Amino acid sequence: MDEKLAERIVINPQIMVGKPIIQGTRVPVELIVRMLAQGIPEREILNDYPRLQPADVRAALAYAAQTLAHEDVLPLPLTAQDECAMRFIVDESTGAAVVEHLRSSGHNVVADAEIMCQADDLDILALALNDDRMLIANDKDFGELVYRTGRTHHGVLQLRPRNESSANRVRGVKSLLGKYADRLARQFVVATASHVRIRSAPQ
């Protein structure tokens, strides 16, 4: 990404929950890209947001392209292969069934509900990083912390099942680890019912 364009994009945890925005505004990059995708002309965007300049629109597109360059979208198989042992910390939002499955599969698992009940997100992330554990969660809070703010982590797996049953969450984790375990370390991963997004932080 061109350095001058990159300077137009900033991430501030205090503004728009840390979403990338145009420097000096509260206009998210996501909004500009979405409007362009909807066929809204650039001149209309600039008229509606008078503090934006044409270079800001180009910067938003360049940022989106760079972000996608660091993301792989892969099919999630319905049946799992054998899993290799890994180290995890499982957030309470994920449920006990996933913890039990991972332990029975031979993984080294810490459940935050067992050792640090009601801990804040930063403490859980710090434990995961210091202990070389991938964090598994069933909500978006950790995604806000580690991806949008660039916080260091050892890997985060965010589960986004269509059906929230414990059996479905276990099935998703089992399929993911059986197919892509060797690609997950230090990545931000979102697993849905049909596919998985593996994203590294832009350089």
N, C-alpha and C positions, 0 to 999 in steps of 0.2 A: 504494500500500500504506500502511495506517495506520501512523503513525510509532511508536506504542507497540508495535504488533505487529512492525514491522521491527526494533526494538531487541532482540527475542527471538531473532533469527537472526544468527549470526556465521559468519565464514569465517576459519579459522586454518590456514595451511599446515602447521602442526605437528600438527594433529589430523585424523584421517580423510582424509589426503592433500588437505586443503583443501576437502572437501565442506562445503556449508552445514549447520550443526548448530544445535541449540537452545542458547542462551546458558547457560553453566555446566554443560553436559553433554557427553557424546560421542555423543548420539543424532542421527543424520542426519535432515534434513528429508525426504530421499528415503524413508527407512524408514517414517516416519509416514504419508506420502501413500500408499505402497504398501500398508500395512496397512489403511488406510481403503478403498482400492480393492478389497481382498480381502473387504470386508464385515465386518471386525473392528470391533466397537463401540468408540466413544471410551472408554467406561468401562473396557473391558478393556485398552486401550492404557495408560490412566493407572494402572491397577492393576499392570500388568507393568513400567511405568517410573515408579516412585513420585515421582521428582523432577520429572516433567512436570506441567504445569497445563493446564486447558482452554484457556487463552489460547495456549499453545504449539502446540496442535493447530490452532487457528485461524490462527496465524502461519504454520505449515507450509503450509496450504492457500493462504493469501494469497500466500506466496512462490512456490509452484508456479504460481499463476495469473499472477503478474507475469512470471515467467520465460517462460511460454508466450506472453504478450502480445508478447514481443520475438523470437519465433521464427516463421519461415515454413517450411512444408513444401511443396515443389514437386515435380512430376513431372520425372524426368530423361529426356529424349528419347533414342531409340535412334540417331537420326541427328543429326549436328551441323550447325550453320549456320556461316557465316564467323566467325572469331575476330578480335577487336580486339587490337592489341599491348598487352601488359601487362608488368610487372616482377615477377619471381619469384626466390625463393631456394628451391631444392629440397633437402630433407634426403636424406641417403644412403639412409634407409630406404625411400624412394619408388622407387629404382631408376633406372638410366641411361636406360631406354627413354623415361620421361616427360621427362627432360631433353632428349633428342634430339628428341622430338616437338615440345616447346615451342620449341626453337631453330629447328627447320625451319619452324615456323609463324610465325616473325618476332618472337617474344617475346624480351625482354631477360632472360636467365636466368643466375643464378649457382648452381652446384652446390657445396654445402658440402664435399663429398668432394674437390673440386678445390682449394679455397683454404684450408680450415680443418679438415683431417682430425682426427677425434677431439675436436673442440671440444665444450664442454658446451652444454646447451640454452639457457642464459641468453645466452651469447655469440652464438649463432645468432639468437636473437630480437632482440638488440640490433642486430646487423648488418642484419637485415630492416627494423627500425624506422628506423634511421638512413638507410638507403638507399631507403626507400619501396618495399619489396618485400613481396609476399604470400608467406607461407611455405607450402610444400606438404610434407606429411609423411604417412607410412603407419603411424604409431603414435599412441598416446593421450597421450604425455608432454607435448607442447606444449599439448594441450587442458587438462591439469591446470594448467599454468602460466598460460595467458592467460584462461581462462574462470572457473575456480573461484577464482583469486586476484585477478582483476581487473587483471592486468598489461597495460600498454599494448602495442598491436601494430598493425601496418599491415594485418592480415588473415591468417588461418590457414585453410588448407584441409586437412582431415583425410580421407584416403581410407579407405573401409571396404568394399572390394569383396568380393563373395561368393567370387569366384575370384581368387586372388592372382597370376595370370599377368601378365607385363609387358604383353601385348596388351590384357588386360582393364583394367589401370590406365590405359593410354593412352586406351582407348576412353572410360572414365569422365571423364577430364580433358577430352578433346575435346568430349564432349557437354555437360559443365557449362559450359565457357567459351563454347561456341557459343550457348548459350541464356541464360545468366545472368551473363555477364562484367560487365555494368554494375551488378550488385547486390552484388559481392563485396568491394569495398574496405572495409577496417577491420571486416570481419565475421568471426565464427567459423563456419566452414562444415564440415559433415560430409556427404560424398557417398557413397552406397551404390550398389548396382547399379540400383536402381529410382527413387530419389528423392534430393533434397538438402535438408538442413536449414540454413537461413541464420539465424544468431542474433546479435543485438547484445546488448551488456551491459546489464542493467537499469539504469535511471536512478535 
